[in-house]
Amino acid sequence: MKKKRTNSTFRKLVRKAHLFLGLGSDLIIFIMAITGCLWAFQEEIEAFTSPLPEIAKQDAPVILPIKARELAHEVFPERHVHGTLYGAEDEPVKVIFYEYEPEFYHTVYLHPYSGEVLHIENNLTGFFPFVLEGHRYLWLPKPIGEQVVAWGTVIFAIMLISGIVLWWPKNRKNRKQRLTLDWKETTKWKRKNYDLHSVIGFYISIVAVVIVFTGLVMAFENFKAVAYSSLGGDKETLWRVPENFSGEKIDTGVGSMDRLYYILKDEYPQAVDLEFHYPATDEESIYVEIGYTEGIYYDADYRFYDQNTLEEITSPTIYGVYAETGFPEKVMRMNYDIHVGAIGGIPGKVLAFFASLICASLPVTGFLLWYGREFKKKPARGIRTEKERVLAVTD
């Protein structure tokens, strides 16, 4: 008897926590989920709606990283070039400008052979940048929005766990009912709404937990470090570019980055793209990201080279050569691709799309449940409902 009372008290506390946390975060969770849903096929939609200019492959050398930066600086003279991306030889060279504060994020598309400016894109405007800003900041100022989203993700994690506790039936006989949508023509909308919230919510909870967990890894650096160390990892999780072995940059004649381009093109013919990042200081090494698979990022190589000698430098972080990383590093590097479903290709993105869509529905159906109970139509005084009459007889 005491155990039953304890279980009943525990479920009441869980129900209250689920209710109050939900009422306080419904809008935040809805925006995060619906924008995540819209983001799922961002790459495919943008490739279809904004195709790259077609360029005939030529038997001529492409413009090299130093020249590409010079040409792009003619468009934005005072801005910082983050990196230059080389794809296929019939695609434009992309020079990416990025500054954190105030945020400036543009891409200049250059003809790979002539260096002509083909297109200039503001990566902070348009539909998908708007969606991403909502997902990451709720369209609030970044410092405020980041914290709201981060802690909103924590609350959503608690909501998922408490929701599973409340869903779990007290006996096996009721379990089948909790797993099916047993709707009839006479089933009222309130019952349907309850089933949508509890039954559909339970089925999607496993996928939702994965999405939330990967979101927490991105939201909290400490959480990321703990998750990584729990897998047995012992490297740094913070991103940083190592310094040169040889110290400050010296005059080596031909630009080191230009020579590195030819070296890497020969060494990695299977690469789908090469992204060169220009050192921010004379002591910093050259950072190159080598991608091998379209649409995913985890299996890319992050390689670092001394500015003066082009000697390769091993990174002390989880970001290095993918084939040389251990299981903990691989899991951490897969985090973003898991979060957006890209890890599973198109089927994975479809799953992420519907999971996010259902997650967006949970705050709505949950609010309707609360509203229906809190503001339900009360019977006239002195007239008992059918349920009250039945209870009176059974008591």
Secondary structure, 3 states (H helix, E strand, C coil): CHHHHHHHHHHHHHHHHHHHHHHHHHHHHHHHHHHHHHHCCHHHHHHHHCCCCCCCCCCCCCCCHHHHHHHHHCCCCCCCEEEEEECCCCCCEEEEEEECCCCEEEEEEECCCCCCEEEEEECCCCHHHHHHHHHHHCCCCHHHHHHHHHHHHHHHHHHHHHHHHHHCCCCHHHHHHHHCCCCCCCCCHHHHHHHHHHHHHHHHHHHHHHHHHHHHHHHCHHHHHHHHHHCCCCCECCCCCCECCCCCCCCCCCCHHHHHHHHHHHHCCCCCEEEEECCCCCCECEEEEEECCCCCCCCCEEEEECCCCCCEECCCECCCCHHHCCHHHHHHHCHHHHHHCHHHHHHHHHHHHHHHHHHHHHHHHHHHHHHHHHCCCCCCCCCCCHHHHHHHHHC
